[in-house]
Amino acid sequence: METPAMALRSLGVAVDHLFSCDVNKHAKTTIMANFPPKVFYDDLTVRDNTKAPKADLYVAGFPCQPFSTAGKQQGFADARGRGEIFWHVRDYIEQRQPKVFVLENVSGLVKINGGEYFRAIMEALEALGSYNVYHQMMDTKQHGVPQSRRRVYIIGIKKTRDDGSFSFPQPVETPSIEVFLDPRPRVPGRSALPPESQTTARANVKRALKELTAKGHDPLKTPFVVDCDSSPDRSKYFRAVSPCLTCSRAAGHWVTSRMRRMNKTEMMRLQGMDPASFKVAVSEAQLGKQIGNAMSVNVLERLFVRVLPAAGLVRHGALRDRWEAGKTPRELTGAHAKRRLSMACTGGAKRVKV
C-alpha cells in the first residue's frame, strides 16, 4: 500500500518515488493507482541491486511469517524461502548506500530461536560499517492510534550524515477506538451476532457478549472489539482498542457497539491512514489483506519526523509530529500538511514489500 509514501505525504515532504517491489499482483495494482513509482520490480530476489535506483530513503518490510510466534518459526530456513528476503534487502543497502533505511518486522523476530535471528540481522547490518543502526519495539496503540500492533523497527543512518540527534518517539496517549469508527447504525432489528453461516465468528461473539454482560458491561453501548475469526480457544476481546489487523483477519474484527465487523475505512484509520485520499483499486477482500500487511502510517510519520532531520534530509524543525501535538483523531486521519518540503538531496522514498 506504500504507507511510507502516505506518511511522507502527510508530513508535506515532496517525494521522488524511485521504485517499489511486490510479488503480489493485487498489491501492485494498489501501488500503481496511488503512488506509482518510476520503476516497479515484481521480484526483488532477481533484481540487480547494482543497477537499482539509488535513493535517499529506503523502507522495507521483509516477510514476517518465518519470524512470527504464531507460525513455524523457521526463520532463515523457511521452506518457502521467505526468511532469505532480508539478505536481498541488505544487499540493496550495501550496493546503493541509502542515506537512511527503515526496516520493520513482527515482534517475534526478537524472540524466536532465543533471539539468534535478530542478532544475526543486526550484526549483518552493523557489519556494513557505514551505518549507525538503531532498533526499538513500537506498538501502534502507543503512538496515537488504538490498534494493538507490536513491531520491531530498525533504523540505519549513514555515519557520515548522522548528527546524533535521532531518538525514537516517546509514547503518546491512546485515544478510544470510538472516534475511529463510523457512526452507530440505525437499523431496527439488526442482530448483535454475525450471520449463522459464519459459525466460528458467531460462536466467538456470542461467548464474548455473554461474558461481558456477566461482568456488568453493556457491550452494545461500549465498543468492545472481538477477534471473531480466531479459533474458539484463542479468541479474545478488547475494550476501546483493536486487536492487531493482519492478512488472516482481512474480513475485519467484530465491534460490539456497532453490531458488525469493522469496515475497510475503519481498518484504514486504525493503521493511521486517511481513507479520503486513497484510491481503492482492488476487491474488499484484497484491500483487507493489504491493510493487515501494511506498516502503520502514524508510527512511520513519527519516525520520519526524527530521522530525516538527523540525516540532513530536511532541516531541523521543518517537520511537525502531529500525533504528539494534541490533534483530535478525526484531524489526524483526515487531514494533510498543507506545505510541501523538498528533500535535501535528489532521490526519494521507496519501499520493498515482499
N, C-alpha and C positions, 0 to 999 in steps of 0.2 A: 504493500500500500504506500510505500515511501513515506512513512511517518517522520523520518529525519527531515525530508523536504517540507512537510507540513509544519514542523517545529520551526524551521528557519523562516518560512513564510510568516508565521505568527509573530516572530521576532522582528520582522521587517528587513531581513537580510536578503539582499539580491543574490541569487544563486545561478551559477552557470552549471547546469546539471550535466555532467560529462557522461556518466554511464550508470546503468542498472544491470542487475543479473538475477534471474529467477528461472528455475526449471519448470515452474508451473505455468501453463498457458493462460489460466484464468487470472493469475497474479499479474502476468504481463499485460493482459487486457486492461486491468485496473490502472496499472502504472502508466501505460501509454495514453489513457484517457485523462489522467490528472497531472502527471509530472513527466512528460515524455523526455527521455534523455537523448543526447546526441548519438549514443551507441547503446544497443541492448544486447547483452550476452545471455544466451539460453542455458549455458553450462559453464560454470567457472572452472571446472576440472580440466577443460580442454583449452581454456583461454591462455594465450601467450602474454604473461604479465609484463614481459619486457617491452611489449608494444601497446599495452593498455594505456588509456589516457592517464596523465599524471595530474592528480588533484591535490588541493589543499586539505580537504576534509574527507576522510574515508570512514564510512559507518557500515558495520557488518553484523548480522545476526546469524551465526552459523547454527546448524540443526541442533535442537535441544533433546530430541528423543534418546540418543545414546547416553546422555548425561542426566536424564530425569530419574528421580527416585521412583516414579510410577512405572518406569519401563524396565527393560532387561539389564540396564546399567552396563552395557558392553563397551562404552567409551570409544577409544580409537579402534577397537576390534569389532565394531558394529558390523553385522553381517551384510548390511546394505551399503556399507561404505560411507555412511553419513558422518561417522566420527572423524574421518580423514579430511573433511571440508576445511577444518580450521587451518590445516597446513597450507592449503591453497590461499586462504586469507592472509596468512603470514607471508607467503611468497609475494603476494601483491605489495604488501607493506615493505618488504625487503627490496624489491625491484624498483618501486616507484617512489618510495620515501615521502608519503604524505606528511604535511606539517602536523596534522592531528589525526589520530584514529580513535574510534569509539566502537568497542565490541560488546555484545550482550548475549547472555545465556541464562538458563534456569538456575535456581539456587542449588539444585542437586549437583551441579558441576563442581562446587566447592566441597561437597560431602562424599560422593561415591568413591569407592576404591580407596578409602582413607585419605581422600584429597590428592591422590597422586596425579590424576589427570589435570587438575587445576594447577598443581605445582609445575607440571611439565609445560603447560601453556604459558604460564608466567615466565618460566625460565627461558622458553623459546623466544618470547618477545623481548625480554631483557638482553638476551644474547645478541640481538641485532646491534646493540651497542650505541645506537644513535638516538634512543628514546628514553625519557623518563616515563616509567609506567606506573600507573596508579589503579587501584581497584577498590570497589565497595559494593556491598549488598544494599539494594534500594528497593523499597516497597512502594508501589504506585499510590497506595492509600495514605502514605506519609508525605505525599507531595502534591496534595490538592484535589485528588480525585478518589472517590470511595470505592476502589477496587483492590481487593487483596491480591497483590501480584508481586512476589519477591523475585528479583532478578539480579544477577551479578553484572556490573558494568566495569569494563576495563578501558582505561583511558591512556593513550600514549601521546606525548608531546615531544617534538624534536628538541633535543638538548640545546641546540644552537638557537632556539627560539623561546624556550621556556623561561619566563621571567620570575617563576617561583610563586606566583600569586594564586595558582589554582588550588581550590579545595572543593570537596563535594558539598552540595547544598544540605542545609540542616532541615529536618522535618518541619512541616507546617501543619496547621490544624486541618483535620479531615472533615469536610462538610458532609451532611447527611445525603444519602442517596436520593431522598425525596425530590430535591431540586434538580436532579439529573434525569428524572422520569417525566414522561408526558403526563398531562392531566388525568385525573381519575376518570374511569369510564362511567357513562350514564346509560348503561344497558340493562333495563329491567330483566330480572330472571337469569342473568349470567351466572354460570356455575363457578364456584370457588375452586374447582378442580380441573385438571387437564381432561381432555376427551377420554372416553373409555378405551379408545383404540391405542392410547399411549399408556400401556399397562404399568410400566415401571415408574414413569413420571407421576401418574395418578396416585399410585400407592405411596410414593415418597412425599408428595404434597399432602395427602390425606393424613399421614402419620405426623408430619410437621405441624399441621393445623391443630391436630388433637393435642400434641404435646404443648404447644404454645398456649392454647386455651386453658389447659390444666394448670399452667404456670401463672395464669391471671392476665395474659396478654390478649389484646384484640387484634389478631393478625390481619383482619380485613380493613383496619384503620391505620395500623402501624406497618410500615414496609419491612417485612422480613423477606430475605431472598433465599430461595431453596435451590440447592444443586440437584434438581429433579431428575436428571438423566444419569446420575451415578448409580452404582449398584446399591441395593437397599441397605447393606451393612456399612456403606461408606457415605451415604447421602447425609449432608449437613445443611443447616440453615443459619443465616447470619442476619443480625439486626443492623439496618441502615448502611451496610457495606455489601458490595457484590463479591461473591467468590471469584476466583480467577477465571477470566474469559480465555478459552482455549479452542483449538480446532475441533476437538471432540465435543465441545459444548456449543457448536455453531447455531443450534436452534434457539439458544438463549435460556437463561435461568428463569425460574418462576418467581414472580413478585406477588406476595400475598395480598397487598393492599390494592393491586390493580387487577387481581384475579386473572392473570395471563402471564405469558412469557414476556421477557424483555423484547422490544422490537429492535431492529438494527440501528435506528437512530439513537436509541438509548445506549446501546452497546458501544457505539462510536464515541458518545460523550464520556463513557466510562473508560475510554482509552485516551481521553484528553483531546479528542478530535472535534472539529467543527463540522457537523453534517451539512450545514448550509453551503459550504464551499467545496463540497465533494461531489464528483460526478459518479453515479452508480452505473457501472457498465457490465456487471455480471449478475447472475441469479442471486436471490436471497440466501440460498444455501452456501454458495461460494463466497458471498460477501461476509457471512458469519464466520466462515473459516479464516478468511483473511484478517478480520478484526481480531480473532483469537490468536493469530500468529504474529501480530504486529508488535512493535515496541510502543510503549506509552508515550504519547506526544508531550505530556506535561513533564515527564522525567527528562526527556531529551532536551526540551526547552531549558530546563533549569541547569542541565549540564552545559549546554552551549553558551548560556549567559556567562559562565565562568571560564570555560576552556578556550573559547575563541579569543577573548582579550589576553589571556595568559600566553597564547601563542602568537600574539601580534596580528591576528587576522582581522580584528576590529579594535577600535580604540577603547580604552577603559571607560566605563560609564555610558557607552553608546547603547547597550542592551539593558532592558529592564526585566527583572524577574516578576512577571505579573502574578504568578502563583503565590508569591511572597508578599505582594503589595496590597492584599486585602480586597481584591476584586471579588464580586459575587460569582458563584458557579455559572450562572447564565451568561455573565460577561466573559468569563474565561473560555467557555466552549462555543461562543458565538460571535467573537469579535477578533479582528486582526489589528496588528500595529499599523498605523497609517503611514509611518515614514519608511523609507527604503534606505538601507545601508549597503554600500558596496563592500565586497570582500577586499581585504587589503592587497591580496595578491591574485593573479589570474588563476582560474580554475574554479572548482565548486564542490558541492556536496554530492555524494553518491553512496549508494548502499548495495551491498551484495546480500541477497536474501535467497537462501537455498532450501 
